[in-house]
């Protein structure tokens, strides 16, 4: 499992060269906690920058800048695959990650839009995270929400399973 620890959670923690290519500003606050560990579910090259797919503090998968993390375990998982995207959907040129992300080119968009079919694939492909790693509680809660038929329109609160919040921060990539 690839694992990182958050070392920054604001736009001001990013180099100007990264900020200039995104919709973020120095005042952007990412829903990550400095000092907390996160599992990495995928990596992407977007507009020349490396992004990591992590579950943020509200248990929502987000693409986040690699500059906001330090690697604890940088080994690529053995079940990851790689693909390049000629169309550069949303600026993404290359992806490394779990099966559904690589094999289904609409999976990433569907996951970000919280479509139920994408959540199912995310949970199945990353089932290991319910047993090991820093996201066990988040993944168990997401699985319980999915099994109960709850929709993923709003993110759960920080305690994983509360009422949810409307403000989720901006797209960090």
LINGIZI-V229151 format. One record per helix or strand. SS is the DSSP state (2 for helix, 1 for strand). FROM is the first residue (numbers start at 0). TO is the last residue. If there is no record, write none. Layout:
SS:FROM:TO / SS:FROM:TO
This chain:
1:2:5 / 1:9:9 / 2:10:12 / 2:15:18 / 1:28:28 / 1:36:38 / 1:41:45 / 1:48:54 / 1:60:64 / 2:65:67 / 1:68:72 / 1:80:83 / 2:88:90 / 1:91:96 / 2:98:102 / 2:106:111 / 2:115:124 / 2:126:129 / 2:135:147 / 1:154:154 / 1:164:164
